[in-house]
Amino acid sequence: MSKLVAAPSVSTEVSEIIEQLKTRGIHIPSLESVSTFLTAHPELARLLIPTVEIAQNRLPKAELSLEHYTDPEIEDEYLALYARYADYNEDILQRLDHAREACEALGQGVSDLLFITTDFKPPYGI
């Protein structure tokens, strides 16, 4: 007789994803805010690991920081995966575009909830 195994709760799944992101070296300065956003958007949570893999492959020298962004002027919020470099060069915007394009193939709506970008700040480690 087989046992029924309960599906993990969304918050448990989000916690596991957050731990995987940390293991991959992703900086998450506001853990509670990111976790809350991911719990509200489980479809995005499930696509985060593949998105980060693409970003790490396309932006290999970047420090990646996952941050919750709320627009103060309009009712809009999303996660930003910031790529930060010690030295920025001319092709950074093109590389970001390529990473975003590759991530869009993962699923519809991802680009509405997660934006891969840079703020031209130095990495946290510097």
N, C-alpha and C positions, 0 to 999 in steps of 0.2 A: 504494500500500500504506500503510495507516495504522500509525502507531507506537503502541505501548502506553505509556501514561503511568502510572507508579506512583502510587498514592494517597499523599498525604502522611502521614507517621507522626503518631501522636497527639501526640507531644511537639512536632513542628513545627507542627501545627495549634494547639496550646495557645500556643506562642510567638507565633504570628501573632495570635491572639485577644488575648493580653496586650498586644501592641503597639497593637492597635486600641483597647483600653480606655484605655491611656495617652493615645493621641491624642485620645480623647473627654474627657480630663480626669479620669479615674477614678484616685483615689489607691489605691495598692497597697503598704502599708507592709512586708509580709512576702512579697515576690515569690516566693521559693523555696517557701514553704509553700503558697501559692495555686496555683502551677504544679504542684506534686506532687499536690495534691487534684484539680485539673482533669484531669491526666493519668490519674488513677485513675477519673475519672467523665467520660469524653468526651461522654456524652449531655448533661451539664450545660454543658460547654464550648461546645457548639454552640448553646446557647440563651442564652448570656451576653450577646451583643451585642443581640439583641431585648429581653432583660430590661432591660438598661441604657438602651436607647432609651425604653422605657416609663417607667422610673424618672425619667429626665431630663425627660420630658414632664410627668409627674404631680407631680414634686417639683423644679420649675425653679430654685429658689434654694438648693437643697441642694448641699453638697459631698458627693460620693459616694465612699465608701471601701470597697473590697473586701478583706475580711479572713477568714482561716481561723480558725474557732472550734472548740476542743475542750473538751467539757464535762469538768471534772476529776472529777466524781462518778459519771458513768455513761459507758459507751462510746458516745459520740455525737459526731459532728463534722459540720460543715457550713460553707458560706461565708456570711458575713453581708455584705450590702450596706448599710452604715450611711449614713443620711442625716443630715448634720450641718449645723446652721444657726448663724449668728452670733447670731440672736435667735429663740427658740422661741415660737410662739404656740399658742393653744388648739386649733387645728384640725389640728395636726401628726399626731396619731394617726389621725384620720379620713383624711387624705391618704395616709398610709402604708398604711392598709387598702385604699384604692382602688387604689393602685399594686400591692399584693400580689394583689388580685383580678384585675387585668388581666394580671398575669404568670402566674397559674395557668392561664390559657387557652392558654399556649404549649406546655405539655406536662405529662404526668403525671410525678410524682416530683420536679418542680422544687422544689416547696415543701418537700420533705424534705431537699434538698441545698443550697438557697439561701434565705436569709431576709432580706427587706427590712425594716429596722428602724431605730431610732435608739438611741443611748446617751446622748443629751442632752449630749454633749461639744461643745465648740466645734470648728469646722473646723480642720484642720491649718494653714491659712494665717493663722490669727489668733494 
